[in-house]
Amino acid sequence: MAVAKGEKPNLFTRLKRTFRNTIQEMKRVHWPGKRDLAVYTAVVIGVSLVVALFIYILDSGVGALMNLILR
């Protein structure tokens, strides 16, 4: 069932309400401190390096295996 145009608030009223709600929600967010941010960043970089190394080793192994099969 369609909503009549007169029943819905206009665009600017909806935008204003959206921005107000967004600002209120952002005030409730627990932002990490500098130390937490540094630790989280180090963990992400470390895990990324481990995953990259794992993929490199796996790729090298599969490549060597394919070379043996195709010879």
PDB file of N, CA, C and O in Angstrom:
ATOM      1  N   MET A   1       0.844  -1.168   0.000  1.00  0.00           N
ATOM      2  CA  MET A   1       0.000   0.000   0.000  1.00  0.00           C
ATOM      3  C   MET A   1       0.893   1.235   0.000  1.00  0.00           C
ATOM      4  O   MET A   1       1.803   1.336   0.823  1.00  0.00           O
ATOM      5  N   ALA A   2       0.652   2.154  -0.889  1.00  0.00           N
ATOM      6  CA  ALA A   2       1.475   3.355  -1.015  1.00  0.00           C
ATOM      7  C   ALA A   2       1.094   4.381   0.043  1.00  0.00           C
ATOM      8  O   ALA A   2      -0.066   4.504   0.437  1.00  0.00           O
ATOM      9  N   VAL A   3       2.112   5.113   0.490  1.00  0.00           N
ATOM     10  CA  VAL A   3       1.894   6.176   1.470  1.00  0.00           C
ATOM     11  C   VAL A   3       1.616   7.465   0.709  1.00  0.00           C
ATOM     12  O   VAL A   3       2.314   7.791  -0.251  1.00  0.00           O
ATOM     13  N   ALA A   4       0.602   8.186   1.138  1.00  0.00           N
ATOM     14  CA  ALA A   4       0.271   9.448   0.491  1.00  0.00           C
ATOM     15  C   ALA A   4       1.415  10.436   0.702  1.00  0.00           C
ATOM     16  O   ALA A   4       2.075  10.415   1.740  1.00  0.00           O
ATOM     17  N   LYS A   5       1.646  11.297  -0.282  1.00  0.00           N
ATOM     18  CA  LYS A   5       2.770  12.222  -0.220  1.00  0.00           C
ATOM     19  C   LYS A   5       2.673  13.159   0.975  1.00  0.00           C
ATOM     20  O   LYS A   5       3.704  13.519   1.542  1.00  0.00           O
ATOM     21  N   GLY A   6       1.511  13.555   1.367  1.00  0.00           N
ATOM     22  CA  GLY A   6       1.326  14.483   2.479  1.00  0.00           C
ATOM     23  C   GLY A   6       1.667  13.873   3.825  1.00  0.00           C
ATOM     24  O   GLY A   6       1.919  14.617   4.773  1.00  0.00           O
ATOM     25  N   GLU A   7       1.688  12.562   3.953  1.00  0.00           N
ATOM     26  CA  GLU A   7       1.946  11.911   5.235  1.00  0.00           C
ATOM     27  C   GLU A   7       3.441  11.804   5.545  1.00  0.00           C
ATOM     28  O   GLU A   7       3.811  11.659   6.710  1.00  0.00           O
ATOM     29  N   LYS A   8       4.294  11.870   4.547  1.00  0.00           N
ATOM     30  CA  LYS A   8       5.723  11.692   4.750  1.00  0.00           C
ATOM     31  C   LYS A   8       6.378  13.064   4.942  1.00  0.00           C
ATOM     32  O   LYS A   8       6.078  14.001   4.201  1.00  0.00           O
ATOM     33  N   PRO A   9       7.289  13.190   5.956  1.00  0.00           N
ATOM     34  CA  PRO A   9       7.980  14.481   6.125  1.00  0.00           C
ATOM     35  C   PRO A   9       8.833  14.791   4.896  1.00  0.00           C
ATOM     36  O   PRO A   9       9.251  13.893   4.165  1.00  0.00           O
ATOM     37  N   ASN A  10       9.080  16.084   4.687  1.00  0.00           N
ATOM     38  CA  ASN A  10       9.843  16.452   3.497  1.00  0.00           C
ATOM     39  C   ASN A  10      11.312  16.033   3.635  1.00  0.00           C
ATOM     40  O   ASN A  10      11.745  15.608   4.706  1.00  0.00           O
ATOM     41  N   LEU A  11      12.050  16.155   2.571  1.00  0.00           N
ATOM     42  CA  LEU A  11      13.430  15.678   2.493  1.00  0.00           C
ATOM     43  C   LEU A  11      14.320  16.338   3.539  1.00  0.00           C
ATOM     44  O   LEU A  11      15.109  15.653   4.190  1.00  0.00           O
ATOM     45  N   PHE A  12      14.211  17.638   3.713  1.00  0.00           N
ATOM     46  CA  PHE A  12      15.085  18.344   4.644  1.00  0.00           C
ATOM     47  C   PHE A  12      14.809  17.951   6.093  1.00  0.00           C
ATOM     48  O   PHE A  12      15.736  17.878   6.900  1.00  0.00           O
ATOM     49  N   THR A  13      13.563  17.700   6.425  1.00  0.00           N
ATOM     50  CA  THR A  13      13.220  17.249   7.771  1.00  0.00           C
ATOM     51  C   THR A  13      13.818  15.872   8.034  1.00  0.00           C
ATOM     52  O   THR A  13      14.353  15.626   9.115  1.00  0.00           O
ATOM     53  N   ARG A  14      13.733  14.985   7.067  1.00  0.00           N
ATOM     54  CA  ARG A  14      14.306  13.642   7.231  1.00  0.00           C
ATOM     55  C   ARG A  14      15.823  13.698   7.319  1.00  0.00           C
ATOM     56  O   ARG A  14      16.417  12.989   8.131  1.00  0.00           O
ATOM     57  N   LEU A  15      16.471  14.542   6.488  1.00  0.00           N
ATOM     58  CA  LEU A  15      17.922  14.688   6.548  1.00  0.00           C
ATOM     59  C   LEU A  15      18.374  15.251   7.895  1.00  0.00           C
ATOM     60  O   LEU A  15      19.354  14.788   8.477  1.00  0.00           O
ATOM     61  N   LYS A  16      17.645  16.253   8.377  1.00  0.00           N
ATOM     62  CA  LYS A  16      17.967  16.865   9.663  1.00  0.00           C
ATOM     63  C   LYS A  16      17.865  15.829  10.784  1.00  0.00           C
ATOM     64  O   LYS A  16      18.730  15.766  11.658  1.00  0.00           O
ATOM     65  N   ARG A  17      16.815  15.024  10.756  1.00  0.00           N
ATOM     66  CA  ARG A  17      16.626  13.981  11.765  1.00  0.00           C
ATOM     67  C   ARG A  17      17.736  12.929  11.675  1.00  0.00           C
ATOM     68  O   ARG A  17      18.239  12.457  12.694  1.00  0.00           O
ATOM     69  N   THR A  18      18.106  12.573  10.451  1.00  0.00           N
ATOM     70  CA  THR A  18      19.170  11.579  10.248  1.00  0.00           C
ATOM     71  C   THR A  18      20.498  12.076  10.799  1.00  0.00           C
ATOM     72  O   THR A  18      21.192  11.338  11.498  1.00  0.00           O
ATOM     73  N   PHE A  19      20.860  13.323  10.493  1.00  0.00           N
ATOM     74  CA  PHE A  19      22.122  13.866  10.988  1.00  0.00           C
ATOM     75  C   PHE A  19      22.113  14.002  12.512  1.00  0.00           C
ATOM     76  O   PHE A  19      23.124  13.738  13.162  1.00  0.00           O
ATOM     77  N   ARG A  20      20.995  14.405  13.077  1.00  0.00           N
ATOM     78  CA  ARG A  20      20.884  14.525  14.532  1.00  0.00           C
ATOM     79  C   ARG A  20      21.061  13.165  15.194  1.00  0.00           C
ATOM     80  O   ARG A  20      21.768  13.048  16.195  1.00  0.00           O
ATOM     81  N   ASN A  21      20.425  12.141  14.644  1.00  0.00           N
ATOM     82  CA  ASN A  21      20.560  10.792  15.196  1.00  0.00           C
ATOM     83  C   ASN A  21      21.984  10.262  15.034  1.00  0.00           C
ATOM     84  O   ASN A  21      22.495   9.573  15.917  1.00  0.00           O
ATOM     85  N   THR A  22      22.616  10.578  13.919  1.00  0.00           N
ATOM     86  CA  THR A  22      23.987  10.131  13.693  1.00  0.00           C
ATOM     87  C   THR A  22      24.929  10.764  14.709  1.00  0.00           C
ATOM     88  O   THR A  22      25.789  10.080  15.264  1.00  0.00           O
ATOM     89  N   ILE A  23      24.779  12.048  14.954  1.00  0.00           N
ATOM     90  CA  ILE A  23      25.625  12.744  15.930  1.00  0.00           C
ATOM     91  C   ILE A  23      25.406  12.172  17.322  1.00  0.00           C
ATOM     92  O   ILE A  23      26.374  11.973  18.056  1.00  0.00           O
ATOM     93  N   GLN A  24      24.168  11.904  17.704  1.00  0.00           N
ATOM     94  CA  GLN A  24      23.892  11.311  19.012  1.00  0.00           C
ATOM     95  C   GLN A  24      24.530   9.930  19.133  1.00  0.00           C
ATOM     96  O   GLN A  24      25.075   9.593  20.184  1.00  0.00           O
ATOM     97  N   GLU A  25      24.470   9.144  18.089  1.00  0.00           N
ATOM     98  CA  GLU A  25      25.050   7.794  18.122  1.00  0.00           C
ATOM     99  C   GLU A  25      26.571   7.860  18.199  1.00  0.00           C
ATOM    100  O   GLU A  25      27.185   7.061  18.904  1.00  0.00           O
ATOM    101  N   MET A  26      27.189   8.804  17.482  1.00  0.00           N
ATOM    102  CA  MET A  26      28.643   8.935  17.510  1.00  0.00           C
ATOM    103  C   MET A  26      29.142   9.355  18.894  1.00  0.00           C
ATOM    104  O   MET A  26      30.269   9.025  19.264  1.00  0.00           O
ATOM    105  N   LYS A  27      28.331  10.070  19.658  1.00  0.00           N
ATOM    106  CA  LYS A  27      28.722  10.447  21.018  1.00  0.00           C
ATOM    107  C   LYS A  27      28.729   9.246  21.951  1.00  0.00           C
ATOM    108  O   LYS A  27      29.433   9.261  22.960  1.00  0.00           O
ATOM    109  N   ARG A  28      27.967   8.210  21.642  1.00  0.00           N
ATOM    110  CA  ARG A  28      27.888   7.021  22.490  1.00  0.00           C
ATOM    111  C   ARG A  28      28.994   6.008  22.186  1.00  0.00           C
ATOM    112  O   ARG A  28      29.205   5.069  22.954  1.00  0.00           O
ATOM    113  N   VAL A  29      29.692   6.196  21.080  1.00  0.00           N
ATOM    114  CA  VAL A  29      30.725   5.242  20.665  1.00  0.00           C
ATOM    115  C   VAL A  29      31.910   5.327  21.618  1.00  0.00           C
ATOM    116  O   VAL A  29      32.338   6.420  21.989  1.00  0.00           O
ATOM    117  N   HIS A  30      32.441   4.165  22.014  1.00  0.00           N
ATOM    118  CA  HIS A  30      33.651   4.114  22.839  1.00  0.00           C
ATOM    119  C   HIS A  30      34.843   4.122  21.892  1.00  0.00           C
ATOM    120  O   HIS A  30      35.126   3.120  21.237  1.00  0.00           O
ATOM    121  N   TRP A  31      35.542   5.252  21.820  1.00  0.00           N
ATOM    122  CA  TRP A  31      36.682   5.376  20.926  1.00  0.00           C
ATOM    123  C   TRP A  31      37.929   4.867  21.629  1.00  0.00           C
ATOM    124  O   TRP A  31      38.134   5.173  22.804  1.00  0.00           O
ATOM    125  N   PRO A  32      38.774   4.093  20.939  1.00  0.00           N
ATOM    126  CA  PRO A  32      39.991   3.576  21.577  1.00  0.00           C
ATOM    127  C   PRO A  32      40.999   4.689  21.820  1.00  0.00           C
ATOM    128  O   PRO A  32      41.052   5.674  21.083  1.00  0.00           O
ATOM    129  N   GLY A  33      41.806   4.511  22.877  1.00  0.00           N
ATOM    130  CA  GLY A  33      42.866   5.465  23.172  1.00  0.00           C
ATOM    131  C   GLY A  33      44.061   5.232  22.254  1.00  0.00           C
ATOM    132  O   GLY A  33      44.056   4.328  21.419  1.00  0.00           O
ATOM    133  N   LYS A  34      45.085   6.066  22.427  1.00  0.00           N
ATOM    134  CA  LYS A  34      46.266   5.961  21.562  1.00  0.00           C
ATOM    135  C   LYS A  34      46.965   4.621  21.740  1.00  0.00           C
ATOM    136  O   LYS A  34      47.394   4.008  20.763  1.00  0.00           O
ATOM    137  N   ARG A  35      47.084   4.160  23.002  1.00  0.00           N
ATOM    138  CA  ARG A  35      47.766   2.885  23.251  1.00  0.00           C
ATOM    139  C   ARG A  35      46.983   1.728  22.636  1.00  0.00           C
ATOM    140  O   ARG A  35      47.565   0.858  21.987  1.00  0.00           O
ATOM    141  N   ASP A  36      45.672   1.715  22.836  1.00  0.00           N
ATOM    142  CA  ASP A  36      44.843   0.661  22.244  1.00  0.00           C
ATOM    143  C   ASP A  36      44.954   0.678  20.722  1.00  0.00           C
ATOM    144  O   ASP A  36      45.056  -0.370  20.085  1.00  0.00           O
ATOM    145  N   LEU A  37      44.932   1.864  20.157  1.00  0.00           N
ATOM    146  CA  LEU A  37      45.018   1.994  18.700  1.00  0.00           C
ATOM    147  C   LEU A  37      46.356   1.464  18.184  1.00  0.00           C
ATOM    148  O   LEU A  37      46.404   0.797  17.151  1.00  0.00           O
ATOM    149  N   ALA A  38      47.438   1.758  18.903  1.00  0.00           N
ATOM    150  CA  ALA A  38      48.759   1.264  18.498  1.00  0.00           C
ATOM    151  C   ALA A  38      48.809  -0.261  18.583  1.00  0.00           C
ATOM    152  O   ALA A  38      49.352  -0.915  17.693  1.00  0.00           O
ATOM    153  N   VAL A  39      48.241  -0.829  19.654  1.00  0.00           N
ATOM    154  CA  VAL A  39      48.243  -2.283  19.817  1.00  0.00           C
ATOM    155  C   VAL A  39      47.410  -2.941  18.722  1.00  0.00           C
ATOM    156  O   VAL A  39      47.848  -3.920  18.118  1.00  0.00           O
ATOM    157  N   TYR A  40      46.234  -2.423  18.464  1.00  0.00           N
ATOM    158  CA  TYR A  40      45.365  -2.995  17.437  1.00  0.00           C
ATOM    159  C   TYR A  40      46.027  -2.906  16.055  1.00  0.00           C
ATOM    160  O   TYR A  40      45.941  -3.840  15.258  1.00  0.00           O
ATOM    161  N   THR A  41      46.684  -1.782  15.785  1.00  0.00           N
ATOM    162  CA  THR A  41      47.365  -1.612  14.504  1.00  0.00           C
ATOM    163  C   THR A  41      48.492  -2.626  14.355  1.00  0.00           C
ATOM    164  O   THR A  41      48.656  -3.228  13.294  1.00  0.00           O
ATOM    165  N   ALA A  42      49.271  -2.815  15.427  1.00  0.00           N
ATOM    166  CA  ALA A  42      50.375  -3.780  15.386  1.00  0.00           C
ATOM    167  C   ALA A  42      49.841  -5.198  15.167  1.00  0.00           C
ATOM    168  O   ALA A  42      50.431  -5.976  14.418  1.00  0.00           O
ATOM    169  N   VAL A  43      48.733  -5.529  15.816  1.00  0.00           N
ATOM    170  CA  VAL A  43      48.142  -6.857  15.644  1.00  0.00           C
ATOM    171  C   VAL A  43      47.684  -7.060  14.201  1.00  0.00           C
ATOM    172  O   VAL A  43      47.916  -8.119  13.620  1.00  0.00           O
ATOM    173  N   VAL A  44      47.046  -6.067  13.632  1.00  0.00           N
ATOM    174  CA  VAL A  44      46.566  -6.188  12.248  1.00  0.00           C
ATOM    175  C   VAL A  44      47.744  -6.339  11.285  1.00  0.00           C
ATOM    176  O   VAL A  44      47.698  -7.174  10.382  1.00  0.00           O
ATOM    177  N   ILE A  45      48.789  -5.547  11.468  1.00  0.00           N
ATOM    178  CA  ILE A  45      49.959  -5.651  10.591  1.00  0.00           C
ATOM    179  C   ILE A  45      50.630  -7.009  10.769  1.00  0.00           C
ATOM    180  O   ILE A  45      51.017  -7.641   9.786  1.00  0.00           O
ATOM    181  N   GLY A  46      50.772  -7.463  12.011  1.00  0.00           N
ATOM    182  CA  GLY A  46      51.392  -8.762  12.263  1.00  0.00           C
ATOM    183  C   GLY A  46      50.621  -9.911  11.645  1.00  0.00           C
ATOM    184  O   GLY A  46      51.208 -10.773  10.992  1.00  0.00           O
ATOM    185  N   VAL A  47      49.314  -9.933  11.843  1.00  0.00           N
ATOM    186  CA  VAL A  47      48.491 -11.002  11.271  1.00  0.00           C
ATOM    187  C   VAL A  47      48.524 -10.940   9.748  1.00  0.00           C
ATOM    188  O   VAL A  47      48.551 -11.978   9.086  1.00  0.00           O
ATOM    189  N   SER A  48      48.524  -9.739   9.193  1.00  0.00           N
ATOM    190  CA  SER A  48      48.594  -9.601   7.729  1.00  0.00           C
ATOM    191  C   SER A  48      49.900 -10.172   7.186  1.00  0.00           C
ATOM    192  O   SER A  48      49.902 -10.838   6.151  1.00  0.00           O
ATOM    193  N   LEU A  49      51.009  -9.918   7.875  1.00  0.00           N
ATOM    194  CA  LEU A  49      52.294 -10.460   7.446  1.00  0.00           C
ATOM    195  C   LEU A  49      52.325 -11.979   7.539  1.00  0.00           C
ATOM    196  O   LEU A  49      52.855 -12.646   6.650  1.00  0.00           O
ATOM    197  N   VAL A  50      51.760 -12.529   8.610  1.00  0.00           N
ATOM    198  CA  VAL A  50      51.719 -13.991   8.763  1.00  0.00           C
ATOM    199  C   VAL A  50      50.880 -14.621   7.651  1.00  0.00           C
ATOM    200  O   VAL A  50      51.283 -15.628   7.068  1.00  0.00           O
ATOM    201  N   VAL A  51      49.741 -14.047   7.359  1.00  0.00           N
ATOM    202  CA  VAL A  51      48.880 -14.571   6.293  1.00  0.00           C
ATOM    203  C   VAL A  51      49.576 -14.445   4.938  1.00  0.00           C
ATOM    204  O   VAL A  51      49.503 -15.360   4.117  1.00  0.00           O
ATOM    205  N   ALA A  52      50.249 -13.322   4.700  1.00  0.00           N
ATOM    206  CA  ALA A  52      50.970 -13.140   3.432  1.00  0.00           C
ATOM    207  C   ALA A  52      52.077 -14.178   3.298  1.00  0.00           C
ATOM    208  O   ALA A  52      52.269 -14.741   2.220  1.00  0.00           O
ATOM    209  N   LEU A  53      52.805 -14.435   4.374  1.00  0.00           N
ATOM    210  CA  LEU A  53      53.871 -15.444   4.345  1.00  0.00           C
ATOM    211  C   LEU A  53      53.291 -16.833   4.075  1.00  0.00           C
ATOM    212  O   LEU A  53      53.855 -17.601   3.295  1.00  0.00           O
ATOM    213  N   PHE A  54      52.167 -17.156   4.719  1.00  0.00           N
ATOM    214  CA  PHE A  54      51.512 -18.441   4.511  1.00  0.00           C
ATOM    215  C   PHE A  54      51.085 -18.610   3.053  1.00  0.00           C
ATOM    216  O   PHE A  54      51.289 -19.669   2.461  1.00  0.00           O
ATOM    217  N   ILE A  55      50.499 -17.574   2.484  1.00  0.00           N
ATOM    218  CA  ILE A  55      50.054 -17.641   1.087  1.00  0.00           C
ATOM    219  C   ILE A  55      51.258 -17.759   0.157  1.00  0.00           C
ATOM    220  O   ILE A  55      51.200 -18.485  -0.836  1.00  0.00           O
ATOM    221  N   TYR A  56      52.346 -17.055   0.465  1.00  0.00           N
ATOM    222  CA  TYR A  56      53.555 -17.147  -0.362  1.00  0.00           C
ATOM    223  C   TYR A  56      54.115 -18.566  -0.348  1.00  0.00           C
ATOM    224  O   TYR A  56      54.459 -19.113  -1.396  1.00  0.00           O
ATOM    225  N   ILE A  57      54.205 -19.161   0.844  1.00  0.00           N
ATOM    226  CA  ILE A  57      54.723 -20.531   0.961  1.00  0.00           C
ATOM    227  C   ILE A  57      53.810 -21.511   0.228  1.00  0.00           C
ATOM    228  O   ILE A  57      54.292 -22.384  -0.493  1.00  0.00           O
ATOM    229  N   LEU A  58      52.517 -21.377   0.404  1.00  0.00           N
ATOM    230  CA  LEU A  58      51.554 -22.247  -0.265  1.00  0.00           C
ATOM    231  C   LEU A  58      51.654 -22.094  -1.783  1.00  0.00           C
ATOM    232  O   LEU A  58      51.635 -23.086  -2.512  1.00  0.00           O
ATOM    233  N   ASP A  59      51.761 -20.865  -2.253  1.00  0.00           N
ATOM    234  CA  ASP A  59      51.862 -20.612  -3.692  1.00  0.00           C
ATOM    235  C   ASP A  59      53.162 -21.191  -4.256  1.00  0.00           C
ATOM    236  O   ASP A  59      53.162 -21.777  -5.339  1.00  0.00           O
ATOM    237  N   SER A  60      54.257 -21.030  -3.531  1.00  0.00           N
ATOM    238  CA  SER A  60      55.537 -21.590  -3.983  1.00  0.00           C
ATOM    239  C   SER A  60      55.472 -23.110  -4.044  1.00  0.00           C
ATOM    240  O   SER A  60      55.980 -23.718  -4.986  1.00  0.00           O
ATOM    241  N   GLY A  61      54.854 -23.719  -3.052  1.00  0.00           N
ATOM    242  CA  GLY A  61      54.718 -25.177  -3.040  1.00  0.00           C
ATOM    243  C   GLY A  61      53.870 -25.677  -4.187  1.00  0.00           C
ATOM    244  O   GLY A  61      54.228 -26.654  -4.844  1.00  0.00           O
ATOM    245  N   VAL A  62      52.755 -25.023  -4.435  1.00  0.00           N
ATOM    246  CA  VAL A  62      51.883 -25.434  -5.548  1.00  0.00           C
ATOM    247  C   VAL A  62      52.599 -25.209  -6.877  1.00  0.00           C
ATOM    248  O   VAL A  62      52.471 -26.025  -7.790  1.00  0.00           O
ATOM    249  N   GLY A  63      53.348 -24.117  -6.996  1.00  0.00           N
ATOM    250  CA  GLY A  63      54.090 -23.852  -8.224  1.00  0.00           C
ATOM    251  C   GLY A  63      55.155 -24.909  -8.476  1.00  0.00           C
ATOM    252  O   GLY A  63      55.329 -25.372  -9.603  1.00  0.00           O
ATOM    253  N   ALA A  64      55.872 -25.289  -7.407  1.00  0.00           N
ATOM    254  CA  ALA A  64      56.897 -26.332  -7.552  1.00  0.00           C
ATOM    255  C   ALA A  64      56.247 -27.665  -7.922  1.00  0.00           C
ATOM    256  O   ALA A  64      56.770 -28.402  -8.758  1.00  0.00           O
ATOM    257  N   LEU A  65      55.124 -27.969  -7.307  1.00  0.00           N
ATOM    258  CA  LEU A  65      54.405 -29.206  -7.607  1.00  0.00           C
ATOM    259  C   LEU A  65      53.930 -29.220  -9.058  1.00  0.00           C
ATOM    260  O   LEU A  65      54.015 -30.252  -9.725  1.00  0.00           O
ATOM    261  N   MET A  66      53.442 -28.116  -9.541  1.00  0.00           N
ATOM    262  CA  MET A  66      52.981 -28.037 -10.931  1.00  0.00           C
ATOM    263  C   MET A  66      54.160 -28.189 -11.898  1.00  0.00           C
ATOM    264  O   MET A  66      54.026 -28.810 -12.953  1.00  0.00           O
ATOM    265  N   ASN A  67      55.308 -27.620 -11.536  1.00  0.00           N
ATOM    266  CA  ASN A  67      56.512 -27.788 -12.391  1.00  0.00           C
ATOM    267  C   ASN A  67      56.912 -29.262 -12.467  1.00  0.00           C
ATOM    268  O   ASN A  67      57.298 -29.738 -13.535  1.00  0.00           O
ATOM    269  N   LEU A  68      56.826 -29.987 -11.358  1.00  0.00           N
ATOM    270  CA  LEU A  68      57.154 -31.410 -11.354  1.00  0.00           C
ATOM    271  C   LEU A  68      56.170 -32.203 -12.204  1.00  0.00           C
ATOM    272  O   LEU A  68      56.559 -33.118 -12.930  1.00  0.00           O
ATOM    273  N   ILE A  69      54.912 -31.848 -12.109  1.00  0.00           N
ATOM    274  CA  ILE A  69      53.874 -32.578 -12.860  1.00  0.00           C
ATOM    275  C   ILE A  69      53.998 -32.294 -14.358  1.00  0.00           C
ATOM    276  O   ILE A  69      53.838 -33.209 -15.165  1.00  0.00           O
ATOM    277  N   LEU A  70      54.274 -31.075 -14.739  1.00  0.00           N
ATOM    278  CA  LEU A  70      54.284 -30.695 -16.145  1.00  0.00           C
ATOM    279  C   LEU A  70      55.593 -31.025 -16.863  1.00  0.00           C
ATOM    280  O   LEU A  70      55.653 -30.902 -18.087  1.00  0.00           O
ATOM    281  N   ARG A  71      56.628 -31.433 -16.161  1.00  0.00           N
ATOM    282  CA  ARG A  71      57.885 -31.803 -16.821  1.00  0.00           C
ATOM    283  C   ARG A  71      57.769 -33.116 -17.520  1.00  0.00           C
ATOM    284  O   ARG A  71      58.734 -33.579 -18.128  1.00  0.00           O
TER     285      ARG A  71
END
